[in-house]
Amino acid sequence: NKWRIVFPNNGRQQKDWKQASAFYSGNRIQTTKYTRFTFLPQNLSEQFHRLGNLYFFFLVVLNCFPQVEVFHREITMLPLIVVLLASMVKDAIEDYRKYQFDKMINFSKTRVYDK
């Protein structure tokens, strides 16, 4: 959670202004979590941090061994795939809406007051 700091350019706080302007180089708002390239690995990483998804993944791995196979492999993968796909679609739609809102805010007109 980063806060945007605005310093007036009045000479007294020149050192703080230079440090803040280097840290916040742009004035663009970005609330999205993913990019096109990081969506799949980052989303899968988040999905497998949930205990239920790890449990179903463990069952899929366990059914790969013929000695302990209870169900067919495809039957065991089905709940995991459905849950992962549903969560991915939900996260993608949510992130795309954030992207559209950020785009609207970033390209909106602003009014600047000066002395």
C-alpha positions as CSV (number, residue, x, y, z in Angstrom):
1,N,0.0,0.0,0.0
2,K,1.8,3.1,-1.3
3,W,0.6,6.6,-0.8
4,R,1.1,9.3,-3.3
5,I,3.0,12.3,-1.8
6,V,2.7,15.7,-3.3
7,F,5.3,18.3,-2.4
8,P,5.1,21.9,-3.4
9,N,8.1,23.1,-5.3
10,N,9.0,26.0,-2.9
11,G,12.7,25.3,-2.4
12,R,12.5,24.2,1.3
13,Q,11.6,20.6,0.5
14,Q,13.7,20.2,-2.7
15,K,15.4,17.1,-1.4
16,D,12.1,15.4,-0.4
17,W,10.6,16.4,-3.8
18,K,13.4,14.9,-5.8
19,Q,13.2,11.6,-3.8
20,A,9.4,11.4,-4.2
21,S,9.5,12.3,-7.9
22,A,12.0,9.5,-8.6
23,F,9.9,7.0,-6.8
24,Y,6.6,8.1,-8.4
25,S,7.8,8.8,-11.9
26,G,4.3,8.7,-13.5
27,N,0.9,9.9,-12.6
28,R,-0.9,6.8,-13.8
29,I,-3.3,4.7,-11.7
30,Q,-3.0,1.0,-12.0
31,T,-5.1,-1.3,-9.8
32,T,-5.0,-4.4,-11.9
33,K,-3.3,-7.5,-10.5
34,Y,-2.3,-9.3,-13.7
35,T,-0.8,-8.6,-17.1
36,R,-1.3,-10.8,-20.2
37,F,1.9,-12.6,-19.6
38,T,1.6,-13.1,-15.8
39,F,-2.1,-14.0,-15.6
40,L,-1.7,-17.8,-15.9
41,P,1.3,-18.4,-13.6
42,Q,0.3,-15.8,-11.0
43,N,-3.3,-17.0,-10.9
44,L,-2.4,-20.6,-10.6
45,S,0.0,-19.7,-7.8
46,E,-2.9,-18.0,-6.0
47,Q,-5.3,-20.8,-6.6
48,F,-2.9,-23.4,-5.2
49,H,-2.5,-21.4,-2.0
50,R,-6.0,-22.5,-1.1
51,L,-6.2,-25.7,0.9
52,G,-9.2,-27.2,-1.1
53,N,-7.4,-26.9,-4.4
54,L,-4.3,-28.5,-2.9
55,Y,-6.4,-31.4,-1.6
56,F,-7.9,-32.1,-5.1
57,F,-4.4,-31.7,-6.7
58,F,-3.1,-34.3,-4.2
59,L,-5.9,-36.7,-5.2
60,V,-5.0,-36.2,-8.9
61,V,-1.3,-37.0,-8.2
62,L,-2.3,-40.0,-6.0
63,N,-4.4,-41.4,-8.7
64,C,-1.5,-41.4,-11.1
65,F,0.0,-44.3,-9.3
66,P,-1.8,-47.6,-10.3
67,Q,-1.3,-49.2,-6.9
68,V,-3.6,-46.6,-5.1
69,E,-5.8,-45.6,-8.1
70,V,-9.4,-45.5,-6.9
71,F,-11.1,-43.6,-9.7
72,H,-10.2,-43.0,-13.3
73,R,-7.7,-40.2,-13.7
74,E,-10.0,-38.0,-15.7
75,I,-12.8,-38.3,-13.1
76,T,-10.4,-37.1,-10.4
77,M,-9.1,-34.2,-12.4
78,L,-12.6,-32.9,-13.3
79,P,-13.5,-31.1,-10.0
80,L,-10.1,-29.5,-9.8
81,I,-10.2,-28.3,-13.4
82,V,-13.8,-26.9,-13.0
83,V,-12.9,-25.0,-9.9
84,L,-9.7,-23.6,-11.4
85,L,-11.4,-22.6,-14.6
86,A,-14.3,-20.9,-12.8
87,S,-11.9,-19.0,-10.5
88,M,-9.7,-18.0,-13.5
89,V,-12.7,-16.7,-15.5
90,K,-13.9,-14.7,-12.4
91,D,-10.5,-13.2,-11.8
92,A,-10.0,-12.4,-15.5
93,I,-13.4,-10.6,-15.7
94,E,-12.7,-8.7,-12.5
95,D,-9.2,-7.7,-13.6
96,Y,-10.5,-6.6,-17.0
97,R,-13.1,-4.4,-15.3
98,K,-10.4,-2.8,-13.2
99,Y,-8.3,-2.2,-16.3
100,Q,-11.2,-0.5,-18.0
101,F,-11.9,1.7,-15.0
102,D,-8.2,2.6,-14.7
103,K,-8.1,3.5,-18.3
104,M,-11.1,5.7,-17.9
105,I,-9.6,7.5,-14.9
106,N,-6.1,7.8,-16.5
107,F,-7.6,9.5,-19.6
108,S,-10.1,11.7,-17.9
109,K,-9.6,15.5,-18.0
110,T,-8.3,17.2,-14.9
111,R,-8.3,20.8,-13.8
112,V,-5.1,22.2,-12.4
113,Y,-5.2,25.3,-10.2
114,D,-2.2,27.6,-10.1
115,K,-1.5,30.9,-8.4
